[in-house]
Amino acid sequence: MSRPRYSALRYFIVALLMAGLWVVVLAFAGGLRPAGAPLSEHRRDLVDPRHPYDSLLRLAQAADKAFDRELWRRESGWSMDRAATAQDIAWQIAEEDLGLPGRMPDTITWADYGKDRNSVAGRYTWGDEVSLNVRYRDDPTWKHLPWLGVLIHEMVHAQGVYNETRTEILTWEVEAAMAQLDYPGARLDLLRSLRGDALIAAWWMAAYQKTSLLSDTETHRYCGSGQCPAPTGDTSHVDAVRRDLLDPVEWRRTEKRMRWWLYSSGDDYSSVIEVYVARVLGTLIPAACSVDPVVADASVAAVVVRGVPMSLPIPLPAFRVDDMAAVLEEIGGCS
């Protein structure tokens, strides 16, 4: 049976209706962006190459554009099945040739972290237990937040890697691999985290007047409430870019978290950012953007047990970050 033929007038009417629909869709989409920011296009004039953190701001802009496209393409797809997700992560770790076995810990659970409920997203304990903050499950202010990257981080600890910076670098590569395979929620989480970490690293450089993401200075996380060094640098330029990229809800939440870390946590916020973000991006991004994407630091894991620095005889072999390299190439993150 043949398809019915439409008259020219009917084609014209249909075309007008479709054009009107696209006008409505684009107008609605533009309303989701911060005021004054065009859809999928950010204010390049906010990035000043005279600043040492310029490349981080460009990276955040690239990640945000890709994140916006992914957000329109699909919903996040977070699964609340911790054990099944952990098993998928373990298989991915083993598959990536990172020098890690891809083993499962004895226990995967939710946990109430008490006084640490604001600052700890997940934990791996010596009893071979991986836990996630129960607020991801029960707290309405946390329920919409992704925890895939947190679970990957703790699963890397479960492989015998205890250095936090090293663990984060491995976490990025494992999640990038899962994103490349279109694992539900992985790409959204990766791009959201990349945007956020690039912005906080740029803020850290401005606030604490750093000229590089990497340094040889010793970090001291715990300093007591009211005794931690306060940031004194001018962050207005970075804050302008942050306002351009974050929607109002993200902005308020981020500012609230930063105030808590600075004035209530009792931790040195500069050291926290340096260990978990600055050193990570300072090592990972140059490696992933190189011709041969390899993280070559073969040092020994350093940990602190009850305030006592220790070195454990755990080799940290060189490994490739080719999946992170693929993500950065796709979004233009190395420019």
C-alpha positions as CSV (number, residue, x, y, z in Angstrom):
1,M,0.0,0.0,0.0
2,S,1.5,3.4,-1.0
3,R,1.9,6.3,1.4
4,P,-0.7,9.1,0.9
5,R,0.5,12.1,-1.0
6,Y,0.1,15.6,0.6
7,S,-0.7,18.7,-1.3
8,A,1.7,21.7,-1.4
9,L,-0.6,23.7,0.9
10,R,-0.5,21.0,3.5
11,Y,3.3,20.8,3.4
12,F,3.4,24.5,3.8
13,I,1.1,24.4,6.9
14,V,3.1,21.6,8.4
15,A,6.4,23.5,7.9
16,L,5.0,26.6,9.6
17,L,3.8,24.5,12.6
18,M,7.2,22.8,12.9
19,A,9.0,26.1,12.7
20,G,6.8,27.5,15.5
21,L,7.5,24.5,17.7
22,W,11.3,24.9,17.3
23,V,11.0,28.6,18.3
24,V,9.2,27.5,21.5
25,V,11.8,24.8,22.2
26,L,14.7,27.1,21.7
27,A,13.2,29.8,23.8
28,F,12.6,27.4,26.6
29,A,16.1,26.0,26.3
30,G,17.6,29.5,26.5
31,G,15.6,30.1,29.7
32,L,17.5,27.3,31.4
33,R,20.9,29.0,30.9
34,P,22.0,31.8,33.2
35,A,20.7,35.2,32.2
36,G,22.7,36.7,29.3
37,A,24.4,33.4,28.4
38,P,23.5,32.0,24.9
39,L,22.7,28.3,24.5
40,S,25.8,26.2,24.2
41,E,28.0,29.3,24.0
42,H,29.8,31.0,26.9
43,R,31.4,34.4,27.2
44,R,34.9,33.9,25.9
45,D,35.7,37.4,26.9
46,L,35.6,36.3,30.6
47,V,38.7,34.2,30.1
48,D,41.9,36.4,30.2
49,P,45.1,34.7,29.0
50,R,47.1,36.8,31.4
51,H,45.9,34.7,34.4
52,P,47.7,31.5,35.2
53,Y,44.4,29.7,35.6
54,D,43.2,30.6,32.1
55,S,43.5,27.0,30.7
56,L,41.3,25.7,33.6
57,L,38.5,28.2,32.8
58,R,38.6,27.2,29.2
59,L,38.5,23.5,30.3
60,A,35.4,24.3,32.5
61,Q,33.7,26.0,29.6
62,A,34.4,23.1,27.3
63,A,33.1,20.6,29.8
64,D,30.0,22.7,30.5
65,K,29.0,22.8,26.8
66,A,29.4,19.1,26.5
67,F,27.5,18.6,29.8
68,D,24.6,20.7,28.4
69,R,24.4,18.6,25.3
70,E,24.4,15.4,27.3
71,L,21.7,16.7,29.7
72,W,19.4,17.3,26.7
73,R,20.3,13.9,25.2
74,R,19.2,11.8,28.2
75,E,18.4,11.7,31.9
76,S,21.1,10.8,34.4
77,G,20.2,7.2,34.8
78,W,21.6,6.8,38.3
79,S,21.1,3.4,39.8
80,M,20.6,2.9,43.5
81,D,21.8,-0.7,43.4
82,R,25.2,-0.2,45.1
83,A,26.4,-3.8,44.8
84,A,25.6,-4.3,41.1
85,T,27.2,-0.9,40.3
86,A,30.3,-1.8,42.4
87,Q,30.6,-5.1,40.5
88,D,30.5,-3.2,37.2
89,I,33.2,-0.9,38.4
90,A,35.4,-3.8,39.5
91,W,35.1,-5.4,36.1
92,Q,36.0,-2.0,34.5
93,I,39.0,-1.6,36.7
94,A,40.3,-5.0,35.8
95,E,39.7,-4.4,32.1
96,E,41.6,-1.1,32.0
97,D,45.1,-2.5,32.5
98,L,45.8,-0.1,35.4
99,G,47.9,-2.6,37.4
100,L,44.9,-3.3,39.7
101,P,43.1,-6.6,40.2
102,G,39.5,-5.4,40.0
103,R,38.6,-7.1,43.3
104,M,35.3,-6.7,45.1
105,P,35.4,-5.6,48.8
106,D,33.7,-7.8,51.4
107,T,30.9,-5.2,52.0
108,I,29.2,-2.5,50.1
109,T,26.8,-0.4,52.2
110,W,25.2,2.9,53.1
111,A,26.6,4.7,56.3
112,D,25.7,7.6,58.6
113,Y,29.0,9.4,59.1
114,G,27.8,11.4,62.1
115,K,29.9,14.6,62.5
116,D,31.5,13.9,59.1
117,R,28.1,13.8,57.3
118,N,28.8,17.1,55.5
119,S,32.3,16.4,54.3
120,V,32.6,12.7,53.6
121,A,30.9,11.3,50.5
122,G,32.2,7.7,50.8
123,R,34.8,5.6,52.7
124,Y,36.9,2.5,52.4
125,T,37.9,1.0,55.7
126,W,40.6,-1.5,56.7
127,G,37.8,-4.0,57.4
128,D,37.4,-4.2,53.6
129,E,34.1,-2.2,53.6
130,V,33.1,0.4,51.0
131,S,30.3,2.7,52.2
132,L,28.5,5.7,50.7
133,N,27.0,8.5,52.7
134,V,23.4,7.6,53.5
135,R,22.4,11.1,52.6
136,Y,22.6,10.1,48.9
137,R,19.7,7.8,49.7
138,D,17.7,9.6,52.4
139,D,18.4,13.4,52.3
140,P,16.3,15.3,49.8
141,T,19.1,17.8,49.4
142,W,21.5,15.0,48.3
143,K,19.2,12.6,46.5
144,H,19.7,14.3,43.1
145,L,23.5,14.3,43.4
146,P,25.4,11.6,41.5
147,W,27.6,9.2,43.5
148,L,29.0,7.0,40.7
149,G,32.4,8.8,40.9
150,V,32.4,8.5,44.7
151,L,31.9,4.7,44.5
152,I,34.6,4.4,41.8
153,H,37.0,6.3,44.1
154,E,36.3,4.0,47.1
155,M,36.5,0.9,44.8
156,V,40.0,2.1,43.7
157,H,41.0,2.3,47.4
158,A,39.7,-1.3,47.7
159,Q,42.4,-2.3,45.2
160,G,45.1,-1.3,47.6
161,V,45.7,2.3,46.5
162,Y,45.6,4.7,49.5
163,N,47.2,7.9,48.2
164,E,44.2,10.2,47.6
165,T,45.7,12.1,44.6
166,R,46.6,8.8,42.9
167,T,43.2,7.4,43.7
168,E,41.5,10.3,42.1
169,I,43.5,10.1,38.9
170,L,42.7,6.4,38.6
171,T,39.0,7.3,39.3
172,W,38.9,9.7,36.4
173,E,40.3,7.2,34.0
174,V,37.9,4.4,35.1
175,E,34.9,6.7,34.9
176,A,36.1,8.0,31.5
177,A,36.2,4.4,30.3
178,M,32.7,3.8,31.5
179,A,31.5,7.0,29.9
180,Q,33.0,5.9,26.6
181,L,31.1,2.7,26.9
182,D,27.9,4.7,27.6
183,Y,27.4,3.3,31.1
184,P,24.3,4.9,32.5
185,G,25.1,8.2,34.2
186,A,28.8,8.0,33.7
187,R,29.2,10.7,31.1
188,L,27.0,13.2,32.9
189,D,28.9,12.6,36.1
190,L,32.2,12.9,34.4
191,L,31.5,16.2,32.6
192,R,29.8,17.7,35.7
193,S,32.8,16.8,37.8
194,L,35.3,18.0,35.2
195,R,33.5,21.4,35.0
196,G,33.3,21.7,38.8
197,D,36.9,20.6,39.5
198,A,38.3,22.9,36.8
199,L,36.4,25.8,38.4
200,I,37.4,25.1,41.9
201,A,41.1,24.6,40.9
202,A,41.0,28.0,39.1
203,W,39.4,29.5,42.2
204,W,42.1,27.9,44.4
205,M,44.9,29.4,42.3
206,A,43.3,32.9,42.5
207,A,42.3,32.7,46.2
208,Y,45.6,31.4,47.5
209,Q,47.7,33.1,44.8
210,K,49.1,29.9,43.3
211,T,51.0,30.0,40.0
212,S,50.9,26.3,39.4
213,L,48.6,23.3,40.1
214,L,51.7,21.3,41.3
215,S,54.0,22.1,44.2
216,D,56.4,20.4,46.5
217,T,54.9,21.9,49.6
218,E,53.6,19.6,52.4
219,T,49.8,19.8,52.9
220,H,48.3,19.9,56.4
221,R,44.5,19.2,56.2
222,Y,43.5,19.6,59.8
223,C,44.0,23.0,61.4
224,G,41.0,23.6,63.7
225,S,38.0,25.8,63.2
226,G,38.9,29.5,63.0
227,Q,42.7,28.7,62.7
228,C,43.0,27.7,59.1
229,P,44.7,30.1,56.7
230,A,42.1,32.3,54.9
231,P,42.3,33.0,51.2
232,T,43.4,36.5,50.5
233,G,43.6,36.6,46.6
234,D,41.2,38.3,44.2
235,T,38.8,35.7,42.9
236,S,36.4,38.1,41.1
237,H,37.6,37.0,37.6
238,V,37.1,33.3,38.4
239,D,33.8,34.0,40.1
240,A,32.5,35.8,37.0
241,V,33.2,32.6,34.9
242,R,31.6,30.5,37.7
243,R,28.5,32.6,37.6
244,D,28.4,32.3,33.8
245,L,28.6,28.5,33.8
246,L,26.6,27.5,36.9
247,D,22.8,27.8,37.1
248,P,21.4,29.6,40.2
249,V,20.8,26.3,42.2
250,E,24.4,25.1,41.5
251,W,25.8,28.5,42.4
252,R,24.0,28.7,45.7
253,R,24.9,25.1,46.6
254,T,28.6,25.6,45.7
255,E,28.9,28.8,47.6
256,K,27.2,27.2,50.7
257,R,29.7,24.3,50.6
258,M,32.7,26.6,50.2
259,R,31.6,28.7,53.2
260,W,31.3,25.5,55.2
261,W,34.7,24.3,54.3
262,L,36.3,27.7,54.9
263,Y,34.7,28.6,58.2
264,S,33.1,25.5,59.9
265,S,34.9,22.3,58.8
266,G,38.1,22.7,60.8
267,D,40.0,21.6,57.7
268,D,42.5,23.6,55.7
269,Y,40.4,24.1,52.5
270,S,43.5,24.9,50.5
271,S,45.1,21.6,51.3
272,V,41.9,19.7,50.6
273,I,41.6,21.2,47.2
274,E,45.3,20.7,46.5
275,V,45.2,16.9,47.3
276,Y,41.9,16.0,45.7
277,V,41.7,18.5,42.8
278,A,44.8,20.6,42.0
279,R,47.4,17.9,42.0
280,V,45.0,15.5,40.2
281,L,44.3,17.9,37.3
282,G,47.9,19.1,37.3
283,T,49.0,15.5,36.7
284,L,46.1,14.1,34.7
285,I,45.3,16.8,32.1
286,P,48.9,17.3,30.8
287,A,49.3,13.5,30.5
288,A,45.9,13.0,28.8
289,C,46.6,15.9,26.4
290,S,50.0,14.5,25.4
291,V,50.9,12.4,22.4
292,D,51.4,9.4,24.7
293,P,48.8,9.7,27.4
294,V,50.6,8.0,30.3
295,V,50.7,8.9,34.0
296,A,54.3,7.7,34.8
297,D,54.7,8.4,38.5
298,A,55.8,5.1,40.0
299,S,56.1,6.3,43.6
300,V,55.0,4.5,46.8
301,A,51.7,5.2,48.3
302,A,51.9,7.6,51.3
303,V,49.1,7.5,53.9
304,V,48.5,9.1,57.3
305,V,47.2,6.7,60.0
306,R,46.0,8.5,63.2
307,G,48.1,11.5,62.4
308,V,51.3,9.5,61.8
309,P,52.7,9.7,58.2
310,M,53.5,6.3,56.8
311,S,54.8,4.9,53.5
312,L,53.4,1.6,52.5
313,P,55.3,-0.8,50.1
314,I,52.6,-0.6,47.5
315,P,53.9,0.0,43.9
316,L,52.0,2.5,41.8
317,P,53.0,1.5,38.2
318,A,52.7,3.8,35.2
319,F,49.3,3.5,33.4
320,R,47.6,4.9,30.4
321,V,44.8,7.5,30.5
322,D,43.7,7.0,26.9
323,D,40.0,7.2,27.7
324,M,40.4,10.5,29.5
325,A,42.4,11.6,26.5
326,A,39.5,10.6,24.2
327,V,37.0,12.6,26.3
328,L,39.2,15.7,26.3
329,E,39.8,15.5,22.6
330,E,36.1,15.2,21.9
331,I,35.1,18.2,24.0
332,G,38.1,20.4,23.0
333,G,39.5,20.2,26.5
334,C,43.1,20.3,25.5
335,S,43.0,23.7,23.6
